[in-house]
Amino acid sequence: MGDQDPDDKHPIQKLMDNPWLLLVLGIVIPTLSYTVWGWIEVWTTPAAKLP
């Protein structure tokens, strides 16, 4: 365990150690998911019938 190189990290750990990447992902993923959800709602909502 102690004989590993400290720079020899798992690729996922390298990604998770980057706070800027986490910030961007935390903004982009919810924005995209809510945008797609909104588009689906608009497309599947029936048109209103006027009297």
mmCIF entry with sequence, helices, sheets and N, C-alpha, C, O atoms, coordinates in Angstrom:
data_MODEL
# 
_entry.id   MODEL 
# 
_entity.id                         1 
_entity.type                       polymer 
_entity.pdbx_number_of_molecules   1 
# 
_entity_poly.entity_id                      1 
_entity_poly.type                           'polypeptide(L)' 
_entity_poly.nstd_linkage                   no 
_entity_poly.nstd_monomer                   no 
_entity_poly.pdbx_seq_one_letter_code       MGDQDPDDKHPIQKLMDNPWLLLVLGIVIPTLSYTVWGWIEVWTTPAAKLP 
_entity_poly.pdbx_seq_one_letter_code_can   MGDQDPDDKHPIQKLMDNPWLLLVLGIVIPTLSYTVWGWIEVWTTPAAKLP 
_entity_poly.pdbx_strand_id                 A 
# 
loop_
_entity_poly_seq.entity_id 
_entity_poly_seq.num 
_entity_poly_seq.mon_id 
_entity_poly_seq.hetero 
1 1  MET n 
1 2  GLY n 
1 3  ASP n 
1 4  GLN n 
1 5  ASP n 
1 6  PRO n 
1 7  ASP n 
1 8  ASP n 
1 9  LYS n 
1 10 HIS n 
1 11 PRO n 
1 12 ILE n 
1 13 GLN n 
1 14 LYS n 
1 15 LEU n 
1 16 MET n 
1 17 ASP n 
1 18 ASN n 
1 19 PRO n 
1 20 TRP n 
1 21 LEU n 
1 22 LEU n 
1 23 LEU n 
1 24 VAL n 
1 25 LEU n 
1 26 GLY n 
1 27 ILE n 
1 28 VAL n 
1 29 ILE n 
1 30 PRO n 
1 31 THR n 
1 32 LEU n 
1 33 SER n 
1 34 TYR n 
1 35 THR n 
1 36 VAL n 
1 37 TRP n 
1 38 GLY n 
1 39 TRP n 
1 40 ILE n 
1 41 GLU n 
1 42 VAL n 
1 43 TRP n 
1 44 THR n 
1 45 THR n 
1 46 PRO n 
1 47 ALA n 
1 48 ALA n 
1 49 LYS n 
1 50 LEU n 
1 51 PRO n 
# 
_struct_asym.id          A 
_struct_asym.entity_id   1 
# 
loop_
_struct_conf.conf_type_id 
_struct_conf.id 
_struct_conf.pdbx_PDB_helix_id 
_struct_conf.beg_label_comp_id 
_struct_conf.beg_label_asym_id 
_struct_conf.beg_label_seq_id 
_struct_conf.pdbx_beg_PDB_ins_code 
_struct_conf.end_label_comp_id 
_struct_conf.end_label_asym_id 
_struct_conf.end_label_seq_id 
_struct_conf.pdbx_end_PDB_ins_code 
_struct_conf.beg_auth_comp_id 
_struct_conf.beg_auth_asym_id 
_struct_conf.beg_auth_seq_id 
_struct_conf.end_auth_comp_id 
_struct_conf.end_auth_asym_id 
_struct_conf.end_auth_seq_id 
_struct_conf.pdbx_PDB_helix_class 
_struct_conf.details 
_struct_conf.pdbx_PDB_helix_length 
HELX_P HELX_P1 AA1 PRO A 11 ? MET A 16 ? PRO A 11 MET A 16 1 ? 6  
HELX_P HELX_P2 AA2 PRO A 19 ? THR A 44 ? PRO A 19 THR A 44 1 ? 26 
# 
_struct_conf_type.id          HELX_P 
_struct_conf_type.criteria    ? 
_struct_conf_type.reference   ? 
# 
loop_
_atom_site.group_PDB 
_atom_site.id 
_atom_site.type_symbol 
_atom_site.label_atom_id 
_atom_site.label_alt_id 
_atom_site.label_comp_id 
_atom_site.label_asym_id 
_atom_site.label_entity_id 
_atom_site.label_seq_id 
_atom_site.pdbx_PDB_ins_code 
_atom_site.Cartn_x 
_atom_site.Cartn_y 
_atom_site.Cartn_z 
_atom_site.occupancy 
_atom_site.B_iso_or_equiv 
_atom_site.pdbx_formal_charge 
_atom_site.auth_seq_id 
_atom_site.auth_comp_id 
_atom_site.auth_asym_id 
_atom_site.auth_atom_id 
_atom_site.pdbx_PDB_model_num 
ATOM 1   N N  . MET A 1 1  ? 0.806   -1.181 0.000   1.00 0.00 ? 1  MET A N  1 
ATOM 2   C CA . MET A 1 1  ? 0.000   0.000  0.000   1.00 0.00 ? 1  MET A CA 1 
ATOM 3   C C  . MET A 1 1  ? 0.857   1.255  0.000   1.00 0.00 ? 1  MET A C  1 
ATOM 4   O O  . MET A 1 1  ? 0.536   2.216  -0.699  1.00 0.00 ? 1  MET A O  1 
ATOM 5   N N  . GLY A 1 2  ? 1.925   1.268  0.758   1.00 0.00 ? 2  GLY A N  1 
ATOM 6   C CA . GLY A 1 2  ? 2.763   2.448  0.847   1.00 0.00 ? 2  GLY A CA 1 
ATOM 7   C C  . GLY A 1 2  ? 3.740   2.586  -0.302  1.00 0.00 ? 2  GLY A C  1 
ATOM 8   O O  . GLY A 1 2  ? 4.433   3.598  -0.404  1.00 0.00 ? 2  GLY A O  1 
ATOM 9   N N  . ASP A 1 3  ? 3.810   1.586  -1.172  1.00 0.00 ? 3  ASP A N  1 
ATOM 10  C CA . ASP A 1 3  ? 4.777   1.639  -2.268  1.00 0.00 ? 3  ASP A CA 1 
ATOM 11  C C  . ASP A 1 3  ? 4.207   2.255  -3.542  1.00 0.00 ? 3  ASP A C  1 
ATOM 12  O O  . ASP A 1 3  ? 4.899   2.296  -4.560  1.00 0.00 ? 3  ASP A O  1 
ATOM 13  N N  . GLN A 1 4  ? 2.946   2.741  -3.511  1.00 0.00 ? 4  GLN A N  1 
ATOM 14  C CA . GLN A 1 4  ? 2.358   3.352  -4.698  1.00 0.00 ? 4  GLN A CA 1 
ATOM 15  C C  . GLN A 1 4  ? 2.834   4.792  -4.843  1.00 0.00 ? 4  GLN A C  1 
ATOM 16  O O  . GLN A 1 4  ? 3.071   5.493  -3.858  1.00 0.00 ? 4  GLN A O  1 
ATOM 17  N N  . ASP A 1 5  ? 2.967   5.213  -6.098  1.00 0.00 ? 5  ASP A N  1 
ATOM 18  C CA . ASP A 1 5  ? 3.325   6.593  -6.402  1.00 0.00 ? 5  ASP A CA 1 
ATOM 19  C C  . ASP A 1 5  ? 2.130   7.492  -6.071  1.00 0.00 ? 5  ASP A C  1 
ATOM 20  O O  . ASP A 1 5  ? 1.012   7.184  -6.485  1.00 0.00 ? 5  ASP A O  1 
ATOM 21  N N  . PRO A 1 6  ? 2.329   8.599  -5.333  1.00 0.00 ? 6  PRO A N  1 
ATOM 22  C CA . PRO A 1 6  ? 1.186   9.461  -4.982  1.00 0.00 ? 6  PRO A CA 1 
ATOM 23  C C  . PRO A 1 6  ? 0.504   10.082 -6.198  1.00 0.00 ? 6  PRO A C  1 
ATOM 24  O O  . PRO A 1 6  ? -0.670  10.442 -6.119  1.00 0.00 ? 6  PRO A O  1 
ATOM 25  N N  . ASP A 1 7  ? 1.215   10.217 -7.326  1.00 0.00 ? 7  ASP A N  1 
ATOM 26  C CA . ASP A 1 7  ? 0.601   10.773 -8.526  1.00 0.00 ? 7  ASP A CA 1 
ATOM 27  C C  . ASP A 1 7  ? -0.127  9.709  -9.342  1.00 0.00 ? 7  ASP A C  1 
ATOM 28  O O  . ASP A 1 7  ? -0.747  10.022 -10.358 1.00 0.00 ? 7  ASP A O  1 
ATOM 29  N N  . ASP A 1 8  ? -0.054  8.457  -8.902  1.00 0.00 ? 8  ASP A N  1 
ATOM 30  C CA . ASP A 1 8  ? -0.705  7.356  -9.613  1.00 0.00 ? 8  ASP A CA 1 
ATOM 31  C C  . ASP A 1 8  ? -2.126  7.202  -9.075  1.00 0.00 ? 8  ASP A C  1 
ATOM 32  O O  . ASP A 1 8  ? -2.409  6.300  -8.287  1.00 0.00 ? 8  ASP A O  1 
ATOM 33  N N  . LYS A 1 9  ? -3.028  8.108  -9.519  1.00 0.00 ? 9  LYS A N  1 
ATOM 34  C CA . LYS A 1 9  ? -4.413  8.101  -9.062  1.00 0.00 ? 9  LYS A CA 1 
ATOM 35  C C  . LYS A 1 9  ? -5.294  7.469  -10.130 1.00 0.00 ? 9  LYS A C  1 
ATOM 36  O O  . LYS A 1 9  ? -4.956  7.442  -11.313 1.00 0.00 ? 9  LYS A O  1 
ATOM 37  N N  . HIS A 1 10 ? -6.410  6.972  -9.682  1.00 0.00 ? 10 HIS A N  1 
ATOM 38  C CA . HIS A 1 10 ? -7.414  6.449  -10.593 1.00 0.00 ? 10 HIS A CA 1 
ATOM 39  C C  . HIS A 1 10 ? -7.959  7.614  -11.427 1.00 0.00 ? 10 HIS A C  1 
ATOM 40  O O  . HIS A 1 10 ? -8.093  8.721  -10.906 1.00 0.00 ? 10 HIS A O  1 
ATOM 41  N N  . PRO A 1 11 ? -8.276  7.392  -12.706 1.00 0.00 ? 11 PRO A N  1 
ATOM 42  C CA . PRO A 1 11 ? -8.767  8.495  -13.552 1.00 0.00 ? 11 PRO A CA 1 
ATOM 43  C C  . PRO A 1 11 ? -10.019 9.182  -12.999 1.00 0.00 ? 11 PRO A C  1 
ATOM 44  O O  . PRO A 1 11 ? -10.160 10.398 -13.131 1.00 0.00 ? 11 PRO A O  1 
ATOM 45  N N  . ILE A 1 12 ? -10.920 8.428  -12.387 1.00 0.00 ? 12 ILE A N  1 
ATOM 46  C CA . ILE A 1 12 ? -12.116 9.045  -11.804 1.00 0.00 ? 12 ILE A CA 1 
ATOM 47  C C  . ILE A 1 12 ? -11.734 9.946  -10.637 1.00 0.00 ? 12 ILE A C  1 
ATOM 48  O O  . ILE A 1 12 ? -12.339 11.002 -10.446 1.00 0.00 ? 12 ILE A O  1 
ATOM 49  N N  . GLN A 1 13 ? -10.738 9.542  -9.856  1.00 0.00 ? 13 GLN A N  1 
ATOM 50  C CA . GLN A 1 13 ? -10.304 10.370 -8.733  1.00 0.00 ? 13 GLN A CA 1 
ATOM 51  C C  . GLN A 1 13 ? -9.674  11.659 -9.241  1.00 0.00 ? 13 GLN A C  1 
ATOM 52  O O  . GLN A 1 13 ? -9.845  12.712 -8.627  1.00 0.00 ? 13 GLN A O  1 
ATOM 53  N N  . LYS A 1 14 ? -8.950  11.592 -10.352 1.00 0.00 ? 14 LYS A N  1 
ATOM 54  C CA . LYS A 1 14 ? -8.379  12.810 -10.938 1.00 0.00 ? 14 LYS A CA 1 
ATOM 55  C C  . LYS A 1 14 ? -9.482  13.775 -11.351 1.00 0.00 ? 14 LYS A C  1 
ATOM 56  O O  . LYS A 1 14 ? -9.361  14.984 -11.150 1.00 0.00 ? 14 LYS A O  1 
ATOM 57  N N  . LEU A 1 15 ? -10.564 13.241 -11.933 1.00 0.00 ? 15 LEU A N  1 
ATOM 58  C CA . LEU A 1 15 ? -11.678 14.103 -12.326 1.00 0.00 ? 15 LEU A CA 1 
ATOM 59  C C  . LEU A 1 15 ? -12.370 14.709 -11.104 1.00 0.00 ? 15 LEU A C  1 
ATOM 60  O O  . LEU A 1 15 ? -12.719 15.889 -11.103 1.00 0.00 ? 15 LEU A O  1 
ATOM 61  N N  . MET A 1 16 ? -12.564 13.894 -10.067 1.00 0.00 ? 16 MET A N  1 
ATOM 62  C CA . MET A 1 16 ? -13.279 14.367 -8.883  1.00 0.00 ? 16 MET A CA 1 
ATOM 63  C C  . MET A 1 16 ? -12.446 15.334 -8.046  1.00 0.00 ? 16 MET A C  1 
ATOM 64  O O  . MET A 1 16 ? -13.001 16.046 -7.210  1.00 0.00 ? 16 MET A O  1 
ATOM 65  N N  . ASP A 1 17 ? -11.155 15.378 -8.245  1.00 0.00 ? 17 ASP A N  1 
ATOM 66  C CA . ASP A 1 17 ? -10.304 16.318 -7.521  1.00 0.00 ? 17 ASP A CA 1 
ATOM 67  C C  . ASP A 1 17 ? -10.295 17.699 -8.155  1.00 0.00 ? 17 ASP A C  1 
ATOM 68  O O  . ASP A 1 17 ? -9.693  18.623 -7.607  1.00 0.00 ? 17 ASP A O  1 
ATOM 69  N N  . ASN A 1 18 ? -10.956 17.860 -9.307  1.00 0.00 ? 18 ASN A N  1 
ATOM 70  C CA . ASN A 1 18 ? -10.968 19.142 -10.007 1.00 0.00 ? 18 ASN A CA 1 
ATOM 71  C C  . ASN A 1 18 ? -12.247 19.900 -9.627  1.00 0.00 ? 18 ASN A C  1 
ATOM 72  O O  . ASN A 1 18 ? -13.323 19.553 -10.112 1.00 0.00 ? 18 ASN A O  1 
ATOM 73  N N  . PRO A 1 19 ? -12.153 20.935 -8.766  1.00 0.00 ? 19 PRO A N  1 
ATOM 74  C CA . PRO A 1 19 ? -13.371 21.631 -8.337  1.00 0.00 ? 19 PRO A CA 1 
ATOM 75  C C  . PRO A 1 19 ? -14.053 22.393 -9.466  1.00 0.00 ? 19 PRO A C  1 
ATOM 76  O O  . PRO A 1 19 ? -15.274 22.545 -9.452  1.00 0.00 ? 19 PRO A O  1 
ATOM 77  N N  . TRP A 1 20 ? -13.289 22.874 -10.443 1.00 0.00 ? 20 TRP A N  1 
ATOM 78  C CA . TRP A 1 20 ? -13.908 23.613 -11.556 1.00 0.00 ? 20 TRP A CA 1 
ATOM 79  C C  . TRP A 1 20 ? -14.748 22.699 -12.433 1.00 0.00 ? 20 TRP A C  1 
ATOM 80  O O  . TRP A 1 20 ? -15.814 23.089 -12.910 1.00 0.00 ? 20 TRP A O  1 
ATOM 81  N N  . LEU A 1 21 ? -14.262 21.478 -12.644 1.00 0.00 ? 21 LEU A N  1 
ATOM 82  C CA . LEU A 1 21 ? -15.033 20.513 -13.409 1.00 0.00 ? 21 LEU A CA 1 
ATOM 83  C C  . LEU A 1 21 ? -16.322 20.165 -12.677 1.00 0.00 ? 21 LEU A C  1 
ATOM 84  O O  . LEU A 1 21 ? -17.381 20.061 -13.296 1.00 0.00 ? 21 LEU A O  1 
ATOM 85  N N  . LEU A 1 22 ? -16.240 19.987 -11.369 1.00 0.00 ? 22 LEU A N  1 
ATOM 86  C CA . LEU A 1 22 ? -17.436 19.684 -10.596 1.00 0.00 ? 22 LEU A CA 1 
ATOM 87  C C  . LEU A 1 22 ? -18.425 20.842 -10.625 1.00 0.00 ? 22 LEU A C  1 
ATOM 88  O O  . LEU A 1 22 ? -19.635 20.623 -10.680 1.00 0.00 ? 22 LEU A O  1 
ATOM 89  N N  . LEU A 1 23 ? -17.923 22.065 -10.588 1.00 0.00 ? 23 LEU A N  1 
ATOM 90  C CA . LEU A 1 23 ? -18.801 23.232 -10.669 1.00 0.00 ? 23 LEU A CA 1 
ATOM 91  C C  . LEU A 1 23 ? -19.524 23.268 -12.013 1.00 0.00 ? 23 LEU A C  1 
ATOM 92  O O  . LEU A 1 23 ? -20.736 23.475 -12.067 1.00 0.00 ? 23 LEU A O  1 
ATOM 93  N N  . VAL A 1 24 ? -18.780 23.067 -13.090 1.00 0.00 ? 24 VAL A N  1 
ATOM 94  C CA . VAL A 1 24 ? -19.377 23.102 -14.422 1.00 0.00 ? 24 VAL A CA 1 
ATOM 95  C C  . VAL A 1 24 ? -20.403 21.978 -14.576 1.00 0.00 ? 24 VAL A C  1 
ATOM 96  O O  . VAL A 1 24 ? -21.498 22.206 -15.090 1.00 0.00 ? 24 VAL A O  1 
ATOM 97  N N  . LEU A 1 25 ? -20.057 20.774 -14.136 1.00 0.00 ? 25 LEU A N  1 
ATOM 98  C CA . LEU A 1 25 ? -20.998 19.664 -14.231 1.00 0.00 ? 25 LEU A CA 1 
ATOM 99  C C  . LEU A 1 25 ? -22.248 19.905 -13.385 1.00 0.00 ? 25 LEU A C  1 
ATOM 100 O O  . LEU A 1 25 ? -23.352 19.525 -13.774 1.00 0.00 ? 25 LEU A O  1 
ATOM 101 N N  . GLY A 1 26 ? -22.068 20.536 -12.232 1.00 0.00 ? 26 GLY A N  1 
ATOM 102 C CA . GLY A 1 26 ? -23.200 20.831 -11.366 1.00 0.00 ? 26 GLY A CA 1 
ATOM 103 C C  . GLY A 1 26 ? -24.136 21.871 -11.939 1.00 0.00 ? 26 GLY A C  1 
ATOM 104 O O  . GLY A 1 26 ? -25.298 21.937 -11.541 1.00 0.00 ? 26 GLY A O  1 
ATOM 105 N N  . ILE A 1 27 ? -23.663 22.680 -12.859 1.00 0.00 ? 27 ILE A N  1 
ATOM 106 C CA . ILE A 1 27 ? -24.513 23.670 -13.521 1.00 0.00 ? 27 ILE A CA 1 
ATOM 107 C C  . ILE A 1 27 ? -25.070 23.119 -14.829 1.00 0.00 ? 27 ILE A C  1 
ATOM 108 O O  . ILE A 1 27 ? -26.250 23.306 -15.125 1.00 0.00 ? 27 ILE A O  1 
ATOM 109 N N  . VAL A 1 28 ? -24.238 22.447 -15.610 1.00 0.00 ? 28 VAL A N  1 
ATOM 110 C CA . VAL A 1 28 ? -24.636 21.996 -16.943 1.00 0.00 ? 28 VAL A CA 1 
ATOM 111 C C  . VAL A 1 28 ? -25.642 20.849 -16.887 1.00 0.00 ? 28 VAL A C  1 
ATOM 112 O O  . VAL A 1 28 ? -26.639 20.875 -17.608 1.00 0.00 ? 28 VAL A O  1 
ATOM 113 N N  . ILE A 1 29 ? -25.403 19.854 -16.054 1.00 0.00 ? 29 ILE A N  1 
ATOM 114 C CA . ILE A 1 29 ? -26.285 18.683 -16.039 1.00 0.00 ? 29 ILE A CA 1 
ATOM 115 C C  . ILE A 1 29 ? -27.713 19.049 -15.613 1.00 0.00 ? 29 ILE A C  1 
ATOM 116 O O  . ILE A 1 29 ? -28.649 18.646 -16.304 1.00 0.00 ? 29 ILE A O  1 
ATOM 117 N N  . PRO A 1 30 ? -27.935 19.785 -14.523 1.00 0.00 ? 30 PRO A N  1 
ATOM 118 C CA . PRO A 1 30 ? -29.319 20.166 -14.193 1.00 0.00 ? 30 PRO A CA 1 
ATOM 119 C C  . PRO A 1 30 ? -29.948 21.079 -15.252 1.00 0.00 ? 30 PRO A C  1 
ATOM 120 O O  . PRO A 1 30 ? -31.136 20.955 -15.549 1.00 0.00 ? 30 PRO A O  1 
ATOM 121 N N  . THR A 1 31 ? -29.159 21.989 -15.817 1.00 0.00 ? 31 THR A N  1 
ATOM 122 C CA . THR A 1 31 ? -29.700 22.877 -16.842 1.00 0.00 ? 31 THR A CA 1 
ATOM 123 C C  . THR A 1 31 ? -30.182 22.088 -18.047 1.00 0.00 ? 31 THR A C  1 
ATOM 124 O O  . THR A 1 31 ? -31.286 22.317 -18.542 1.00 0.00 ? 31 THR A O  1 
ATOM 125 N N  . LEU A 1 32 ? -29.366 21.168 -18.519 1.00 0.00 ? 32 LEU A N  1 
ATOM 126 C CA . LEU A 1 32 ? -29.764 20.352 -19.663 1.00 0.00 ? 32 LEU A CA 1 
ATOM 127 C C  . LEU A 1 32 ? -30.954 19.457 -19.340 1.00 0.00 ? 32 LEU A C  1 
ATOM 128 O O  . LEU A 1 32 ? -31.869 19.322 -20.152 1.00 0.00 ? 32 LEU A O  1 
ATOM 129 N N  . SER A 1 33 ? -30.948 18.853 -18.169 1.00 0.00 ? 33 SER A N  1 
ATOM 130 C CA . SER A 1 33 ? -32.042 17.937 -17.844 1.00 0.00 ? 33 SER A CA 1 
ATOM 131 C C  . SER A 1 33 ? -33.365 18.694 -17.705 1.00 0.00 ? 33 SER A C  1 
ATOM 132 O O  . SER A 1 33 ? -34.391 18.215 -18.187 1.00 0.00 ? 33 SER A O  1 
ATOM 133 N N  . TYR A 1 34 ? -33.366 19.857 -17.064 1.00 0.00 ? 34 TYR A N  1 
ATOM 134 C CA . TYR A 1 34 ? -34.607 20.617 -16.935 1.00 0.00 ? 34 TYR A CA 1 
ATOM 135 C C  . TYR A 1 34 ? -35.043 21.198 -18.275 1.00 0.00 ? 34 TYR A C  1 
ATOM 136 O O  . TYR A 1 34 ? -36.241 21.324 -18.526 1.00 0.00 ? 34 TYR A O  1 
ATOM 137 N N  . THR A 1 35 ? -34.107 21.549 -19.130 1.00 0.00 ? 35 THR A N  1 
ATOM 138 C CA . THR A 1 35 ? -34.458 22.051 -20.453 1.00 0.00 ? 35 THR A CA 1 
ATOM 139 C C  . THR A 1 35 ? -35.113 20.955 -21.280 1.00 0.00 ? 35 THR A C  1 
ATOM 140 O O  . THR A 1 35 ? -36.142 21.187 -21.915 1.00 0.00 ? 35 THR A O  1 
ATOM 141 N N  . VAL A 1 36 ? -34.529 19.770 -21.278 1.00 0.00 ? 36 VAL A N  1 
ATOM 142 C CA . VAL A 1 36 ? -35.118 18.649 -22.016 1.00 0.00 ? 36 VAL A CA 1 
ATOM 143 C C  . VAL A 1 36 ? -36.480 18.293 -21.436 1.00 0.00 ? 36 VAL A C  1 
ATOM 144 O O  . VAL A 1 36 ? -37.420 18.024 -22.183 1.00 0.00 ? 36 VAL A O  1 
ATOM 145 N N  . TRP A 1 37 ? -36.594 18.288 -20.121 1.00 0.00 ? 37 TRP A N  1 
ATOM 146 C CA . TRP A 1 37 ? -37.872 18.005 -19.470 1.00 0.00 ? 37 TRP A CA 1 
ATOM 147 C C  . TRP A 1 37 ? -38.919 19.041 -19.901 1.00 0.00 ? 37 TRP A C  1 
ATOM 148 O O  . TRP A 1 37 ? -40.065 18.682 -20.171 1.00 0.00 ? 37 TRP A O  1 
ATOM 149 N N  . GLY A 1 38 ? -38.543 20.292 -19.966 1.00 0.00 ? 38 GLY A N  1 
ATOM 150 C CA . GLY A 1 38 ? -39.468 21.337 -20.405 1.00 0.00 ? 38 GLY A CA 1 
ATOM 151 C C  . GLY A 1 38 ? -39.902 21.152 -21.845 1.00 0.00 ? 38 GLY A C  1 
ATOM 152 O O  . GLY A 1 38 ? -41.077 21.328 -22.168 1.00 0.00 ? 38 GLY A O  1 
ATOM 153 N N  . TRP A 1 39 ? -38.964 20.799 -22.714 1.00 0.00 ? 39 TRP A N  1 
ATOM 154 C CA . TRP A 1 39 ? -39.317 20.547 -24.118 1.00 0.00 ? 39 TRP A CA 1 
ATOM 155 C C  . TRP A 1 39 ? -40.300 19.383 -24.234 1.00 0.00 ? 39 TRP A C  1 
ATOM 156 O O  . TRP A 1 39 ? -41.257 19.451 -25.005 1.00 0.00 ? 39 TRP A O  1 
ATOM 157 N N  . ILE A 1 40 ? -40.066 18.328 -23.478 1.00 0.00 ? 40 ILE A N  1 
ATOM 158 C CA . ILE A 1 40 ? -40.975 17.179 -23.517 1.00 0.00 ? 40 ILE A CA 1 
ATOM 159 C C  . ILE A 1 40 ? -42.363 17.598 -23.036 1.00 0.00 ? 40 ILE A C  1 
ATOM 160 O O  . ILE A 1 40 ? -43.369 17.194 -23.617 1.00 0.00 ? 40 ILE A O  1 
ATOM 161 N N  . GLU A 1 41 ? -42.419 18.399 -21.987 1.00 0.00 ? 41 GLU A N  1 
ATOM 162 C CA . GLU A 1 41 ? -43.714 18.868 -21.486 1.00 0.00 ? 41 GLU A CA 1 
ATOM 163 C C  . GLU A 1 41 ? -44.439 19.718 -22.526 1.00 0.00 ? 41 GLU A C  1 
ATOM 164 O O  . GLU A 1 41 ? -45.650 19.582 -22.699 1.00 0.00 ? 41 GLU A O  1 
ATOM 165 N N  . VAL A 1 42 ? -43.718 20.584 -23.212 1.00 0.00 ? 42 VAL A N  1 
ATOM 166 C CA . VAL A 1 42 ? -44.340 21.436 -24.228 1.00 0.00 ? 42 VAL A CA 1 
ATOM 167 C C  . VAL A 1 42 ? -44.858 20.586 -25.392 1.00 0.00 ? 42 VAL A C  1 
ATOM 168 O O  . VAL A 1 42 ? -45.954 20.825 -25.899 1.00 0.00 ? 42 VAL A O  1 
ATOM 169 N N  . TRP A 1 43 ? -44.072 19.603 -25.807 1.00 0.00 ? 43 TRP A N  1 
ATOM 170 C CA . TRP A 1 43 ? -44.473 18.771 -26.942 1.00 0.00 ? 43 TRP A CA 1 
ATOM 171 C C  . TRP A 1 43 ? -45.650 17.858 -26.614 1.00 0.00 ? 43 TRP A C  1 
ATOM 172 O O  . TRP A 1 43 ? -46.457 17.550 -27.491 1.00 0.00 ? 43 TRP A O  1 
ATOM 173 N N  . THR A 1 44 ? -45.753 17.425 -25.370 1.00 0.00 ? 44 THR A N  1 
ATOM 174 C CA . THR A 1 44 ? -46.799 16.473 -25.016 1.00 0.00 ? 44 THR A CA 1 
ATOM 175 C C  . THR A 1 44 ? -48.048 17.130 -24.443 1.00 0.00 ? 44 THR A C  1 
ATOM 176 O O  . THR A 1 44 ? -49.037 16.438 -24.198 1.00 0.00 ? 44 THR A O  1 
ATOM 177 N N  . THR A 1 45 ? -48.037 18.418 -24.226 1.00 0.00 ? 45 THR A N  1 
ATOM 178 C CA . THR A 1 45 ? -49.208 19.117 -23.708 1.00 0.00 ? 45 THR A CA 1 
ATOM 179 C C  . THR A 1 45 ? -50.182 19.359 -24.857 1.00 0.00 ? 45 THR A C  1 
ATOM 180 O O  . THR A 1 45 ? -49.803 19.917 -25.887 1.00 0.00 ? 45 THR A O  1 
ATOM 181 N N  . PRO A 1 46 ? -51.437 18.943 -24.686 1.00 0.00 ? 46 PRO A N  1 
ATOM 182 C CA . PRO A 1 46 ? -52.409 19.159 -25.762 1.00 0.00 ? 46 PRO A CA 1 
ATOM 183 C C  . PRO A 1 46 ? -52.725 20.643 -25.906 1.00 0.00 ? 46 PRO A C  1 
ATOM 184 O O  . PRO A 1 46 ? -52.629 21.415 -24.952 1.00 0.00 ? 46 PRO A O  1 
ATOM 185 N N  . ALA A 1 47 ? -53.097 21.013 -27.101 1.00 0.00 ? 47 ALA A N  1 
ATOM 186 C CA . ALA A 1 47 ? -53.445 22.411 -27.361 1.00 0.00 ? 47 ALA A CA 1 
ATOM 187 C C  . ALA A 1 47 ? -54.733 22.763 -26.637 1.00 0.00 ? 47 ALA A C  1 
ATOM 188 O O  . ALA A 1 47 ? -55.631 21.932 -26.506 1.00 0.00 ? 47 ALA A O  1 
ATOM 189 N N  . ALA A 1 48 ? -54.815 23.988 -26.172 1.00 0.00 ? 48 ALA A N  1 
ATOM 190 C CA . ALA A 1 48 ? -56.014 24.447 -25.477 1.00 0.00 ? 48 ALA A CA 1 
ATOM 191 C C  . ALA A 1 48 ? -57.131 24.672 -26.499 1.00 0.00 ? 48 ALA A C  1 
ATOM 192 O O  . ALA A 1 48 ? -56.903 25.187 -27.594 1.00 0.00 ? 48 ALA A O  1 
ATOM 193 N N  . LYS A 1 49 ? -58.325 24.279 -26.115 1.00 0.00 ? 49 LYS A N  1 
ATOM 194 C CA . LYS A 1 49 ? -59.488 24.479 -26.985 1.00 0.00 ? 49 LYS A CA 1 
ATOM 195 C C  . LYS A 1 49 ? -60.162 25.775 -26.578 1.00 0.00 ? 49 LYS A C  1 
ATOM 196 O O  . LYS A 1 49 ? -60.531 25.956 -25.418 1.00 0.00 ? 49 LYS A O  1 
ATOM 197 N N  . LEU A 1 50 ? -60.317 26.660 -27.517 1.00 0.00 ? 50 LEU A N  1 
ATOM 198 C CA . LEU A 1 50 ? -60.979 27.930 -27.243 1.00 0.00 ? 50 LEU A CA 1 
ATOM 199 C C  . LEU A 1 50 ? -62.491 27.759 -27.376 1.00 0.00 ? 50 LEU A C  1 
ATOM 200 O O  . LEU A 1 50 ? -62.962 26.977 -28.202 1.00 0.00 ? 50 LEU A O  1 
ATOM 201 N N  . PRO A 1 51 ? -63.254 28.498 -26.553 1.00 0.00 ? 51 PRO A N  1 
ATOM 202 C CA . PRO A 1 51 ? -64.741 28.344 -26.605 1.00 0.00 ? 51 PRO A CA 1 
ATOM 203 C C  . PRO A 1 51 ? -65.320 28.879 -27.885 1.00 0.00 ? 51 PRO A C  1 
ATOM 204 O O  . PRO A 1 51 ? -66.534 28.827 -28.082 1.00 0.00 ? 51 PRO A O  1 
# 
